[in-house]
Amino acid sequence: MKRIVAAVAAAGLAAGLMAAAPAASADSGVRFDPAPIAWGPCASNSLKAAGAECGFLEVPMDYSAPGGAKVSVAVSRIKHKTAKSQGIMLVNPGGPGGSGLGLSVLGKYVPNHAGDNYDWIGFDPRGVGSSKPAISCDGNYFSYNRPAYVPSTPQLEKTWLDRTKAYAEACRKNGAILDHLKTTDVAQDMDSLRKALGEKQINYYGFSYGTYLGQVYSTLYPKNVRRMVLDGNVDPRKVWYQANLDQDVAFDKNIKIYFDWLAKYDDVYHLGKTGDAVERLWYDTQRKLTRNPAGGIIGGDEWTDIFLQAGYYVFGWVDMAEAFDGYVHKGDWQTLKKLYDDSNPPGNDNGFAVYLGVQCTDVQWPTNWNKWRVDNWLTYFRAPFETWGNAWFNAPCVYWPAKAGKPVNIDGSKVAGALLISEELDAATPYAGSLEVRKRFPNSSLISAPGGTTHAGSLSGVSCVDDKVADYLATGALPKRQPGNHSDVQCSPVPPPVPDGAAAQKSDASAKVAQEKQSTLAQLLHF
């Protein structure tokens, strides 16, 4: 995924050529029995207010040597509110590299109090956030006015290769943990968490990359999974190189949908009466910023990164539209800076470092830059919006200072059930991934939202989706599985916003509720 903190978002040889590790059983490997978690007050005010308790799970850095070095996984818990519990519900927000410690509050967003029957467990995966050690390489890597993404000259390409190599080299200082950040390591931590909490099974709610973590966990430990919701499904055939190339094409389609939306509200933003006109203005502004960064800091790269969010979700469309309008018509670059900083907190590269630590070692990426060059130029000619930004985001994997493994062969045939969710124009995890996961999990059901562009948007106020999540968590009942290679039930997507001041604006209370709720959840998920 391109990002973890503003998203984004999910990538060796093409997936079809990769060797896959066989599925392991729950009893494979060296046994590790964790100590119980010593629960205490949380440092986070929001978790305190929600009645959560926090602690650390101590696990081996290397599960093949359980007596060796340890890592501490930060965990939060909000206990069930009913007389009878349905067990623990582990939650992961995606990334990889997203902090999930605050997600123990997610239960309150499930309709009809169906979340009240569970102990909701948030955690920062190893290396992330409040877990110890938390890795970092170069906190200034995303500083302002970086070299232009599109390597239009050999010198510019070399500049970016040198930057990405230097970042990978800077990561060496993190030491041995770099060899133990794979998805399989985190899946083992999840099972240690199950044991530490004294449970025979887990329930699981995963967003974005968290769906792949759920796929891996349930392949390794199928009998330990009770109920599982996977929203925004990673295609297990394409981890991770091809997944990113697929994202580039999908984001290009979605940004055009956003440009069409801006044109629809030209009476508010005055950016163009057609999507094509808005697109021309957007790229013209990008070129101008590349030559002359706004405020000396917001260049063409930062401009691209800000608007990438419009390809992920609809809830931020108004904020980005106002920033676009404000800069083009009034020269307001401070709002652009704020949006950029929200996505890339100055001095903090923890999420990015873990993102690379997982993706670069889950599978071997191509180490011959010629392959990257050819694949990304061919993709760029079809989809110029995000291709080279995404390529450089992942390019440290060419030089990554830790040995790569082989991906797990995802097999959900022994899993009792799973609820899959996807909007059909999701760019971060394209819809084909959800169809593939549905095939591999024969006891699953898939809810899709035709025409929707929002990534991992469940529990955001769309009752058709959220009520089915609630029913499944309450009773285990899934929508009836239909024959064929398609979703089992279709719902409306998260609705696009209607900006204040739009001509002939109609009051749509349900849309407003959905947008407010989705925005709140997005902050929790660090997207």
N, C-alpha and C positions, 0 to 999 in steps of 0.2 A: 504494500500500500504506500502511496506516495507520501502521505502525511500522517503524523500521529497527533500532532498538536493542532493543528488547523486542518486537520487532515493531512490527510493526507495525507493514505490512503494508503500496494499490496504489491526477481523476479529473476558456467553451465552451458548447456545446450538447450535447444527447445525441449519442452517437457516430454514430448513423445519419444525423445531419444535418451532420456535420463534413466539410469538404473534406479530402481526403487528398493528400499530395504523391506524385507518381509515384515508383515505385521507381527508384533510380539504379543505375548499373553500377559495377563495381569501378574502371573507368577514368575515371569522371566527376570533375569538379572539378580543382583545382590539385594537381599531384603534389608530394608531400613525401617525402624520403628521410631517415629519422632516423639519427642517429649510433648506433653500437653502445653497449650498456649497459656501463658500467664496474662490474663486479661486485665486491663486497666483503663483509665480515661484516655480519650483521644486528644491529640494536639489540635486537630481541626475544629474550629468553632461550629462549622456546619454539621459535622458528625456529632459533636457534643449535643447540639440542639436537637438532633434526630434521635438521641438516646443510644448512640452506638458505643461500643467498647472496642479497644484496640490492643494489639499485642504483636509479637513476632513469632514466626515459625522458623526454627533452626533446622536446616537441611544440609546434606552434603553438597559441596561444590561439584564433586564428581561422584555420581551414585555408584560407580564401579569401585570406589574407594571410600566407603561410608565412614571410616575412621579418620579420614583426612580433614582438610580444610572445610569450613562451614560457611554458608551464607545465611543471612536472616531475611526472611520474606515478611514484609509488613502486611498485617491483616486487620480488617475491621469486621464487626458483626453487629447486626440488629436482629434481635431475637423475634420469634413468631409472637403474634398478639392474640392467638386463639388458644382454646383449651387443648387442642391436639395439633401437633406439628406434622408437616409433611416433609421434614428434613431440611438439609442445608441447600442453599442455592448459591453456587459460585458464579461470579460475574466477571467478564473481561471486556474492556472497551475497544480493543483492537490496537492497531499500530502496525507491527509490534513496537512496543515502547510506550504505550499509553498507560498512564496511572489509573488503576482501578480501585484504589483504596477508598475513594469516596462513593463508590457505586453500591455500597450496602444500603443506601437510601432508595434504590431503584424500586423496591417492593411497593412503595406508596403510589407509584405511577400505574400499577396494574389495576384495571377496572374491577368494580364489584368486590373490592377487598380480597381478591383472590391471592394477592401477595402476602396477606397477613398470616397465612398458614406456614410460612417458611422462615428459617433463619437465613437472612441475606448476608452473604460473605463477600466483601470487597477485598482485593489484594493488589499490591504492586508486585508484578512479576520480578524475578531475580534481575538485579541490575537497575531497576526502575525506581525513581522517586525516593520514597522513604525506606525502601529495602536497602540492606547493607551487604556488600558495598554497592553504591550507586555509581555507575560508570559515566565518564565524561572524557572527551578527547580535546576539543578546542571550542570553548564557549563563544568565540567570536567568528565562527565559521560562516554564520549567516548575517554578518554585519553588512552595512548598506553599500550600495553602488558597486556591486560585484561585476566581474567581466560579463559581457553579453553571453546569454546562453547559447545562441546559435553560432557554432564555430565556423564562421564564414571565411576565416583565413587560417592557414596552418599555425600561425603564431597564437591565435586565440584558442585553437584546439589544444596546443601545447600548454598554454596557460592553465586551462581547466584540468588537463591531465596532471600537471604539477600540483595543482590545488588539491585534487582528490587523493593523489598519492600521499601528499603531506598530511592530509587528515587521517588516512589509514595508518600512517606511521605514528602519528600522535596518539593513536588509540593503543599502541603497544604498552603504554605506561600502566594500563589497567591490569596487566598481568594475566594470571592463569584463568580468570573468570571468562576471558574471551573465548576459551575453548569449551565453555559450558553454558552457552546462552541459547542453544537450539530449542526449537519448539518441543522436542522430546524431553529436554531437561525441565521445561516449565510444566509439561504434562505430568512428569514424575513428582514435581512439587505439589501439583494439585492433588495427586493421590496421597502424598504425605499429609497434606492438609486434611483430607478425608479421614485418615487414620488418627491424626491429632485431635480431631473433633469427635472421635468415637463413632463414626457412621459407617455403615456397610455400603451405602451408595451416595452419590451426589446427584443433585439437580444442577443444571448449568444453563446460563444465558450468555451467549457470546455475540458480539457485534464485530463485523468487518474481519480483521485478522483473527479476532476471537473465535470466528466460525472455524477457521483452520485449526486453532488450538483445540476446539471441541471435537473436530474430526479426528485429530491425532489421538486425543485422550480416549475417545470412545472406540477407536481401533485397538489401542493398546489394552484398554480395560473395559471391554464391552459390558461385562456383568456388573460393573460398578456404576453404570449410568441408569438413572431412574427416568428422568424427563430432561429434555434438552431443547432449547430454542436457539436457532442459529439464524441471525439476521444480517443479510449482505454477504452471501457465501463466496468464499475463495474457491476458485476452480483448482482441485487437487492435481490436475494434470499439468498445471502451468506454474508451479512454484519454482523460481520467482521471476526469472528473466523474461519469459514470454508474457507473464501476467502484466508486467509493466508496459510492454509494447501494446498489448490489448487495451490497457487503460488509456494510452495516448489517443487512440482512435476514438474511444468512447467519450473522453473529455472534450475532444474537438466537436463532436456532435452536440454535447450538452451546452457548451458555451454559445453555440449558434442558437440554441433554444432560448438561452438567456438574452441574447441580443434581440431576438424576436420579441421577447417580453418587454425589453426596454423600449422598442419601437412602438409597441402597443400603448405605452404610457408616455409617448413623446410630449403630450400636453403637460406632463409633470417635469420631465427631465430634459427635453429638448436636445436629445442626442442623435436623432435620426428618425425618420418616419417609416423606415423599413429595416429589417434585420441586417440586410446587406450594408445599408448606410451606417448603422451603428458599428458594424464590424470594421468597416473602413476607418471610421473615426478611432476605434479602439487600437487598431494596429498602427495608425498614424501617430497616435499619442505614445504608443510604446516606442516607436522609432525615435521620436523627439526626446523622450526621457533617456533613451540609451545614449544619445548625443549630449544631452544636457540634463542631468538628474535634477529633479525637483528638490529645492532646498539643499542641493549638493549631495543628497543621500538616496532619494527614491528614483532609481533607474529603471530600465526596461525589465530587468529580472524581478525586481520588487513589484512592479506593476503586474507582471504575469502571476506571481505568487499570490497577490491579493485577490485577483479575480478567479484563481483556481477554485476558490470556495464556492463560486457560483455553479461550478460543474459538479460539486458534491451534493449540495443541498439547496432547497428553495428558501429556507427561513432567513438567510442573510442577504437575499437579493436586494432588499430596499437599502440596507446599509451600503452595499457596494454601489448601487445606483446613485445614491446621494454623494458618495465619494467621487465617482466618475463625473457627475454633474458639477460638483463643487470645484474640482480641479480644472476641468475644461473651461468652465465659464467664469470662475472666480480666482483661479490660481491657488486654491486651498490644498496645499500638500501635507499639512499637519494631520488631516483626517486620514490620508493615505498612510502616513507613518503609523498612526494608531492601529489601523487595521493590520498592517504588516507586523507590528510588534505583538499584537494579540496572537498572531499565528506563530511567531518566532520570537519568544521572549528573549530579550537581549542578555547575552552571557550564559544562556542555558541551552546546552546541546544534549542533555541526558536522553530525551526521547529519541533524537536522531541517532545517537551513539548506540542505543539498544536496538533500534530499528535495523541498523546495519549489522550489529552483532548477531541478531537472529537470522536475518535474510541471507547474509553472506556466508553463513555456516550451515544453514539448513540443507543447502545444496551447493555444489560447485558452480559458480558463474563462469562464463567465458573469460579466459585470461588473455586472449588475443584481441587487442583493441580493434583490429581490422573488422572483426565480426560486429562489434558494437557500432563502428562507423557506418558500415553498410546497412545494417538493420535500422539504425536510427535515421539515417538520411532517407531511406526508402519510406519509412513511416512518416517522417517530417513532411515529405512532399504531399502526403495524403492528409496529414493532421498537424499543422504547424503550431497550434496553440501551446501545447504542453510537452511535446516530444523531447526537445533537448533539455528543458528544465528537469524533466523526469530522468533523463539519461545521466546528467551530472549528479543528480541526487543519489543515484545508485552506483555511480562509477567507482567509489572507494572499494567496492567488492572486487574489482580487478586486482587490487593490491592488498586485500585484507590480511592482517597478520595472525590468522588462526585457521586451523585446518577445517575444511568443509566435510560434512557427512553426506548421507544419502537420505532422501525423503522417505517417509513411511508410505507404504502402499495402503491408501485409505480404503477401509472395508467396513461398512456399517451393517453388514448382513446379520450380525448377532446383537445389534442394538434394538431394544424393545420398541423404541419410537422416538421421533424427533419432529419438531415443527420448524419448517424452513420458511423464510420470508425474504422477498426481494421485490423492489420496484424494477420494472423491466428495462428502464434506461439508466439504471445505476451504472455510473462510469468507473467507480473505484473497484467494484467487484461485479463485472459484467454478468448479465442474466444467465449466460450459458453455464456459468459456474454453479448456479443454483440447480439447474436442470441436471448437471452431472452429479451433484451431491444427492439429488433425489434418486438417481439411478443406483447409487452406491449404498443408499440407506432405504431398503425396500419397505421398511415399516414407517417411513416418514410421509408427511404431507407438506405441500408447498403452497403458500399464499403468495400470489404475485399482484402487482399493481401496474397494469398496462399504461404506458405513457408517462410513468413517474420517473423523475430523475434524482430523487433523494436517496442517499446512501444510508442503509442501516437505520431506517426511520420509524421502527415500531415504538409503541407506547408514546406516540406523539399526538394523540387526540383523534386519530382516524378510527372510529368505532368499529368498522368492519374488520380491521386488523386486530385492534387491541382487545375487542371482546373475544375473539378466537384464541388469543394468547391467554386471556383470563380463564376461558373454559378449559383449555388444555392444562393450565397449572392447577385448576381446581379439581378436575376430574380425570385427567389423562386422556380425554376424548380429543381426537384429531379430526379435522375435516376429512370426509370420505375420499379415499384415494381413487383417482380416475385413471382409466387406461390411456396409454399414449405418453409421448414425451412432451409434456406441458404441465402447467400448474394445475393444482387440484381445486382451487377456488381463486376467484379474482376480486380484488377490492379497488376502490378509488385510491389514488396516490395522495401523499401529503399535498395539500392545495397550495398553489403559488399565491403570494401575497397580493393584496390590492393596496397600492400606496395611498397615503392620505393626499387628498386634493385631486384624485383622479376624476375625470369627467364621468358623469353618470355612475358614480360609485354606488354599489349596492351593499347594504349591510349584510354581512355573512358572519354571524356570530360563531358558527362552528369552525369556519376557516380561521378566524382570529384566535380562538381557543387552541386550535391545532398548532398555529404558528408560535404562539407564546409557549406552549408546552414543549414543542420540538426545540425551540431555542434554549429553554432551560435544560433539557436533556443533553443537548449538544455541548453545553458548558460542562456538564458532569462528565461527558465522554471525552472531553478534551479534543473535540473535532472543530 
